[in-house]
Amino acid sequence: MICLLTKAFPDKEAAGDRSAPWGLTASEAVRLLFHCIAVQQAFPLERKVPNAETRAAMAEADEIVKAGRARFAAVEEMLADLEEAARP
């Protein structure tokens, strides 16, 4: 195992701000980058920021987890809601 100590971010706070929309800390983003390079044997060039709808869903999920609650009491309720939403 090789340990690499480097100063990856001249401004770690700004880097953290840039990785936050993906739900990552700056350190996690660096680990993810290195993992992708190792697995793909290539540099992953295209990473996109989630759109507004996805960010809202991620924020809602975070709030549900923090509050320890769920929108549905049972899986059947959730599936019924999804089926209702899918109807034209």
C-alpha positions as CSV (number, residue, x, y, z in Angstrom):
1,M,0.0,0.0,0.0
2,I,1.3,3.4,-1.0
3,C,0.5,6.4,1.2
4,L,0.4,9.7,-0.6
5,L,0.5,12.9,1.4
6,T,-0.1,16.0,-0.8
7,K,-1.6,19.4,-0.5
8,A,-4.5,18.7,-2.9
9,F,-6.4,21.9,-2.2
10,P,-4.8,25.3,-1.9
11,D,-8.2,26.5,-0.6
12,K,-9.9,23.5,1.0
13,E,-13.0,25.5,1.9
14,A,-13.7,26.5,-1.7
15,A,-13.0,22.9,-2.8
16,G,-15.5,21.7,-0.2
17,D,-18.1,24.2,-1.6
18,R,-17.6,22.8,-5.1
19,S,-18.0,19.2,-4.0
20,A,-20.9,19.8,-1.6
21,P,-23.6,19.6,-4.4
22,W,-22.6,15.9,-4.8
23,G,-22.9,15.4,-1.1
24,L,-19.1,14.9,-0.8
25,T,-16.5,16.5,1.4
26,A,-13.3,17.7,-0.3
27,S,-11.5,14.6,1.1
28,E,-14.2,12.3,-0.1
29,A,-14.0,13.8,-3.6
30,V,-10.2,13.2,-3.7
31,R,-10.7,9.6,-2.6
32,L,-13.4,9.1,-5.2
33,L,-11.2,10.6,-7.9
34,F,-8.3,8.2,-7.0
35,H,-10.7,5.3,-6.8
36,C,-12.1,6.0,-10.2
37,I,-8.6,6.4,-11.7
38,A,-7.6,3.0,-10.2
39,V,-10.7,1.1,-11.3
40,Q,-11.1,2.6,-14.7
41,Q,-7.4,3.0,-15.4
42,A,-8.3,6.4,-16.8
43,F,-9.0,9.9,-15.6
44,P,-12.7,10.5,-15.1
45,L,-13.3,13.8,-17.0
46,E,-17.0,14.4,-16.9
47,R,-18.7,15.0,-13.6
48,K,-22.0,17.0,-13.5
49,V,-23.7,18.8,-10.7
50,P,-27.2,17.5,-9.9
51,N,-30.0,19.6,-11.2
52,A,-32.4,21.5,-9.0
53,E,-35.0,18.7,-8.8
54,T,-32.3,16.1,-7.8
55,R,-30.8,18.5,-5.2
56,A,-34.2,19.1,-3.7
57,A,-34.8,15.3,-3.5
58,M,-31.4,14.9,-1.9
59,A,-32.1,17.6,0.7
60,E,-35.5,16.0,1.4
61,A,-33.9,12.7,2.0
62,D,-31.3,14.2,4.3
63,E,-34.1,15.9,6.3
64,I,-36.0,12.6,6.6
65,V,-32.9,10.9,7.9
66,K,-32.1,13.7,10.4
67,A,-35.7,13.8,11.7
68,G,-35.9,10.0,11.9
69,R,-39.2,9.9,10.0
70,A,-40.5,8.7,6.8
71,R,-43.2,9.9,4.4
72,F,-44.8,6.5,4.3
73,A,-45.5,4.0,7.1
74,A,-45.3,1.0,4.8
75,V,-43.8,0.0,1.5
76,E,-47.3,-0.5,0.1
77,E,-48.2,3.1,0.7
78,M,-45.0,4.3,-1.1
79,L,-45.8,2.0,-4.1
80,A,-49.4,3.2,-4.2
81,D,-48.1,6.8,-4.2
82,L,-45.6,6.1,-7.0
83,E,-48.3,4.4,-9.1
84,E,-50.7,7.3,-8.5
85,A,-48.0,9.8,-9.6
86,A,-47.2,7.8,-12.7
87,R,-50.8,7.9,-14.0
88,P,-51.5,10.4,-16.8
